[in-house]
Structures are given as C-alpha cells and as structure tokens.
Amino acid sequence: MKFRRSERIIDMTHYLLEHPHQLVSLTLFAERFGSAKSSISEDLAIIKETFEKRGIGTLQTVPGAAGGVKFYARVDKKTAKNFIAELCRQIENPGRLLPGGYLYIMDLLGNPSTINKIGKLLASAYADKKIDAVMTVAAKGIPIAHAIAAHLNVPVVVVRRDSKVTEGSTVSINYVSGSTKRIQAMVLSKRSLKEGSKVLLVDDFMKGGGTINGMISLLAEFNASVAGIAVLVEAEYPDCLIDDYISLVKLQNVNEKDAAISVVEGNYFIKNNEFLQGESE
C-alpha cells in the first residue's frame, strides 16, 4: 500500500509525539510506509519546521547507521507566559487559602489539560539534560511527576512517608522539615531506583525546602545524583534550604486575616530563558 506524503506526515507526527526522547530510526518509518529514506528525511524536515514554528517542540537528528530522530517537547515563550499568568490568576482565588499559609490546588492537579501543560513546561526546561527518573513525595506531587515524566519518557519514583508491605525491602531516612523544623521520615523501595541514576526532583509546593532536601539525602543512599529540581509553587521564605530550582509560580504573600493571596511568576523564565523557543506565529 502506497501512502501519500500528507498521510505519512500525519502518522509520523503522531508517532513522534507518542514517543518523546526516544530514538526512532528512519528505517522504521521507511518500512512502515514503503518509502525511500530520502523521502522520510524530507517529511521529517517539514515536521521539524512546523513543530518549531508552532512552539510544539523540535526534532534532533542523530547521524550514523544506528541513528535516527528524537522528538523533544518545547514551549514557545508567549504560550508559557499566558499559561503561567492564567495559573497565577486561578491560584490567587482567596477560596484556596488553607491554615498555615498553604493553598488548595488539588483541582488544578486533577485537571488533565492543566496538569499536561504544567508537565510540558517543566519537562521542556530539562529537555537537554540526561534524566533517568523523576522523583516526588506522595501524594500531591505524583500527578506533576507523571506529567513531566510522560514528556521526558522516563519512569516515576514515588517516595512515601512510611513503608508498605507491597514495596518489599526499603531504604529509610530522617530529615528536618524546612518550615516546621520537625524531624520526619522518607521511605523508598530498593527496587524503585537504579544505582547511579540522574534524577529530576519534583515538589508541588516548596516552602522551606525540607522535602526536597530530604529527597537529595535519599538519593545519596542509592549513589544517585540530582539532575534538576522542578517546583509548581514556591513560597516566599527567607531561610529556604534550596536555591537551585525552577518554579512556575511564586506565592509572594498570604494574608490569612484578609483572605488575600498575592501570586507572581516563579523563576521559570529567568532559569529557562535560553531554552524557550521564540513566540509562535
């Protein structure tokens, strides 16, 4: 069966979007469509140009007999700005205020469209880094971690506060909460993470940085290293234990008495500016 170019491009686009960060050989597409590799290369050039123009992502060509093409998710600056502005607007709703200066955001984390966009923005910031896994602490960080991991095509590792019999043997550490200064525990199954892994740490809400710091200590038990730190919401906190991270939103001020919340952009554009694509047309 002979495929028209338009059919090939649609099918290849879908395949690449479904397999991010995966090396796809030109042979696979050539055999799939019964087309010459030269035709496939021309198709991929069209897809790459369109992806970059529309702020969807980019394709990286790997030369050689064992080479092929990889899709990396990217976000254009205008799209990122608009989305984060809308996120700030939603988070500023006084009805989200919880005791202790925390915010209710489970509705955002449970919205498939919103969480996918959050994942794409944070994943694009680390698209050029070697990442073997995405780690977070149960429970609110889990949807963010899965959304990021889907765009990076890597597994998710979930740290828990206590061990479960279904996880087998575990590694446990104690850490000090950055905001409350209380000693808390973290537990991770020994089978969850390979030794020497490069790990992206994820937190839904960072105040004192104790949770992130605890995960860093846990990584040391696996001889693993930090590839990056991604945060959805960071709070204004003078003695935060973490200084190298990327955040989408910053909680600047909370007035519990007046039920007022002040939210601004996080440091996403400061930390990630060199990797953001130009504005889409």
C-alpha positions as CSV (number, residue, x, y, z in Angstrom):
1,M,0.0,0.0,0.0
2,K,1.4,3.4,-1.0
3,F,1.0,6.3,1.3
4,R,0.6,9.9,0.3
5,R,3.0,12.4,1.9
6,S,0.2,14.0,3.9
7,E,-0.7,10.6,5.3
8,R,3.0,9.9,6.2
9,I,3.4,13.2,7.9
10,I,0.3,12.8,10.0
11,D,1.3,9.3,11.1
12,M,4.9,10.3,11.8
13,T,3.8,13.3,13.8
14,H,1.5,11.2,15.9
15,Y,4.2,8.5,16.4
16,L,6.9,11.1,17.5
17,L,4.5,12.9,19.9
18,E,3.7,9.5,21.5
19,H,7.4,8.6,21.8
20,P,9.3,11.7,23.2
21,H,13.0,11.4,23.9
22,Q,13.1,8.1,22.0
23,L,15.5,7.5,19.1
24,V,13.4,6.5,16.2
25,S,15.3,5.1,13.2
26,L,14.5,6.2,9.7
27,T,14.3,2.5,8.7
28,L,11.3,2.1,10.9
29,F,9.4,4.8,9.0
30,A,10.7,3.7,5.6
31,E,9.4,0.2,6.2
32,R,6.2,1.4,7.8
33,F,5.3,3.4,4.7
34,G,7.2,1.6,2.0
35,S,9.1,4.8,1.2
36,A,12.7,5.7,0.5
37,K,14.7,7.1,3.4
38,S,15.3,10.3,1.4
39,S,11.5,10.9,1.3
40,I,11.3,10.2,5.0
41,S,14.0,12.7,5.7
42,E,12.1,15.4,3.7
43,D,9.0,14.6,5.6
44,L,10.8,14.9,8.9
45,A,12.2,18.3,7.8
46,I,8.7,19.6,7.3
47,I,7.6,18.2,10.7
48,K,10.6,19.8,12.4
49,E,10.0,23.2,10.9
50,T,6.3,23.1,11.8
51,F,7.0,21.9,15.4
52,E,9.4,24.8,15.9
53,K,7.1,27.4,14.3
54,R,4.2,26.4,16.4
55,G,6.1,26.1,19.6
56,I,5.4,22.3,19.9
57,G,8.9,21.1,20.2
58,T,11.9,20.1,18.0
59,L,13.4,17.1,16.3
60,Q,17.1,16.2,16.8
61,T,18.7,14.2,14.1
62,V,21.3,11.5,15.2
63,P,23.6,10.6,12.2
64,G,25.1,7.2,11.5
65,A,23.8,3.7,10.8
66,A,22.3,3.4,14.3
67,G,21.0,6.9,14.2
68,G,17.6,8.4,13.6
69,V,15.5,11.2,15.0
70,K,14.3,12.2,18.5
71,F,11.4,14.5,19.5
72,Y,11.8,16.9,22.4
73,A,8.9,18.9,23.8
74,R,9.4,22.6,23.8
75,V,7.1,25.6,24.7
76,D,7.2,29.0,23.0
77,K,7.6,31.9,25.3
78,K,4.3,33.5,24.6
79,T,2.4,30.3,25.3
80,A,4.3,29.8,28.5
81,K,3.7,33.4,29.7
82,N,0.0,33.1,29.0
83,F,-0.4,29.8,30.8
84,I,1.6,30.8,33.9
85,A,-0.4,34.1,34.0
86,E,-3.6,32.1,34.0
87,L,-2.2,29.8,36.6
88,C,-1.4,32.7,38.9
89,R,-4.9,34.1,38.4
90,Q,-6.5,30.8,39.4
91,I,-4.2,30.3,42.4
92,E,-5.0,33.9,43.7
93,N,-8.6,32.9,44.4
94,P,-9.0,33.5,48.2
95,G,-11.1,30.3,48.5
96,R,-7.8,28.3,48.1
97,L,-6.4,29.6,51.4
98,L,-5.6,26.8,53.9
99,P,-4.4,27.2,57.5
100,G,-0.6,27.7,57.8
101,G,-0.4,29.7,54.6
102,Y,-0.8,26.7,52.3
103,L,-3.0,26.6,49.2
104,Y,-5.6,24.2,47.9
105,I,-4.5,23.2,44.4
106,M,-5.9,19.6,44.0
107,D,-8.4,20.8,41.4
108,L,-5.6,22.1,39.2
109,L,-3.6,18.9,39.7
110,G,-6.7,16.8,38.8
111,N,-7.4,18.7,35.6
112,P,-6.0,16.7,32.7
113,S,-5.4,19.7,30.4
114,T,-3.8,21.8,33.1
115,I,-1.5,19.1,34.5
116,N,-0.4,18.2,31.0
117,K,0.6,21.8,30.3
118,I,2.4,22.0,33.7
119,G,4.3,18.8,32.8
120,K,5.2,20.1,29.4
121,L,6.5,23.4,30.7
122,L,8.7,21.8,33.4
123,A,9.8,18.9,31.1
124,S,10.9,21.4,28.4
125,A,13.2,23.1,30.9
126,Y,15.1,19.9,31.3
127,A,14.8,18.5,27.8
128,D,18.6,18.8,27.1
129,K,19.6,17.1,30.3
130,K,20.3,13.5,30.9
131,I,17.5,12.3,33.2
132,D,16.8,8.7,34.2
133,A,13.9,9.2,36.5
134,V,11.5,11.7,38.0
135,M,11.1,11.6,41.8
136,T,8.5,13.1,44.1
137,V,7.0,12.5,47.5
138,A,3.4,11.2,47.8
139,A,0.8,12.4,47.3
140,K,0.2,15.8,45.6
141,G,3.5,15.7,43.7
142,I,2.5,12.5,41.9
143,P,0.4,14.0,39.1
144,I,3.0,16.6,38.4
145,A,5.8,14.0,38.3
146,H,3.8,11.8,36.0
147,A,3.0,14.7,33.6
148,I,6.7,15.6,33.5
149,A,7.9,12.0,33.1
150,A,5.4,11.5,30.2
151,H,7.1,14.3,28.2
152,L,10.6,13.0,29.1
153,N,9.8,9.4,28.6
154,V,11.3,8.2,31.9
155,P,9.9,6.4,34.9
156,V,8.4,8.0,38.1
157,V,9.8,7.2,41.5
158,V,7.4,7.9,44.5
159,V,8.8,8.4,47.9
160,R,6.5,7.7,50.9
161,R,6.3,8.8,54.5
162,D,6.0,5.2,55.7
163,S,6.8,1.8,54.3
164,K,4.2,-0.6,52.7
165,V,4.5,-4.4,52.6
166,T,3.8,-4.4,48.9
167,E,7.1,-2.5,48.2
168,G,9.5,-5.1,49.6
169,S,12.7,-4.0,51.2
170,T,13.1,-0.3,51.6
171,V,15.6,2.5,52.4
172,S,14.5,5.0,55.1
173,I,16.0,8.3,56.2
174,N,15.0,11.1,58.6
175,Y,15.1,14.7,57.5
176,V,14.2,18.1,59.0
177,S,11.3,20.0,57.6
178,G,12.5,23.3,56.3
179,S,9.5,25.3,57.6
180,T,8.4,23.5,60.8
181,K,11.8,22.2,61.8
182,R,10.2,18.8,62.7
183,I,12.0,15.5,62.1
184,Q,10.1,13.4,59.5
185,A,10.8,10.2,57.7
186,M,11.1,9.3,54.0
187,V,10.9,5.7,52.6
188,L,11.7,4.3,49.2
189,S,11.7,0.8,47.9
190,K,15.1,-0.5,47.0
191,R,13.7,-1.7,43.6
192,S,12.4,1.8,42.7
193,L,15.7,3.4,41.7
194,K,18.8,2.1,39.9
195,E,22.1,3.0,41.4
196,G,23.8,5.9,39.8
197,S,20.6,7.4,38.3
198,K,20.3,11.0,37.4
199,V,17.1,12.2,38.9
200,L,14.7,15.2,38.5
201,L,13.1,16.1,41.8
202,V,9.6,17.4,41.8
203,D,7.6,19.2,44.5
204,D,4.1,20.7,44.2
205,F,4.7,23.3,47.0
206,M,8.1,24.3,48.3
207,K,8.2,26.4,51.5
208,G,11.4,25.8,53.5
209,G,12.8,23.2,51.0
210,G,12.9,20.4,53.6
211,T,11.1,17.9,51.4
212,I,13.5,18.5,48.5
213,N,16.5,18.3,50.9
214,G,15.2,15.0,52.2
215,M,15.0,13.6,48.7
216,I,18.5,14.7,48.0
217,S,19.7,12.8,51.1
218,L,17.7,9.8,49.9
219,L,19.4,9.9,46.5
220,A,22.8,9.6,48.3
221,E,21.7,6.2,49.6
222,F,21.3,5.0,46.0
223,N,24.5,6.7,44.8
224,A,22.2,8.7,42.6
225,S,22.5,12.4,41.7
226,V,20.2,15.4,41.2
227,A,19.6,16.3,37.6
228,G,17.3,19.2,38.5
229,I,14.6,20.4,40.8
230,A,11.2,21.4,39.5
231,V,8.6,23.1,41.6
232,L,5.0,24.1,40.8
233,V,4.5,26.7,43.6
234,E,7.3,28.2,45.7
235,A,6.5,30.3,48.8
236,E,8.3,33.4,49.8
237,Y,10.6,32.0,52.6
238,P,13.7,33.7,53.9
239,D,15.6,30.6,55.0
240,C,14.8,28.2,52.2
241,L,17.3,25.3,52.1
242,I,17.2,25.0,48.3
243,D,18.5,27.7,45.9
244,D,18.9,25.9,42.5
245,Y,15.5,25.0,41.2
246,I,12.9,26.0,38.6
247,S,9.4,27.2,39.7
248,L,6.3,28.1,37.7
249,V,4.5,30.2,40.3
250,K,5.7,32.2,43.4
251,L,3.4,32.7,46.4
252,Q,4.6,36.2,47.3
253,N,2.3,37.0,50.2
254,V,-0.6,35.4,52.2
255,N,-2.8,37.5,54.5
256,E,-5.0,35.0,56.3
257,K,-6.8,37.7,58.2
258,D,-8.0,39.4,55.0
259,A,-8.1,36.2,53.0
260,A,-5.8,37.8,50.4
261,I,-3.3,35.9,48.2
262,S,-0.5,37.5,46.1
263,V,0.9,35.3,43.4
264,V,3.5,36.1,40.7
265,E,5.5,34.3,38.1
266,G,8.2,31.9,39.5
267,N,11.8,31.9,38.2
268,Y,10.9,29.8,35.2
269,F,11.8,32.5,32.6
270,I,14.9,33.5,34.4
271,K,16.3,30.0,34.7
272,N,14.9,28.7,31.4
273,N,15.1,31.6,29.0
274,E,17.9,30.2,26.8
275,F,15.8,27.1,26.1
276,L,12.5,28.7,25.4
277,Q,11.5,28.9,21.7
278,G,10.6,32.2,20.2
279,E,7.0,33.3,20.1
280,S,4.8,31.1,17.9
281,E,3.1,32.8,15.0
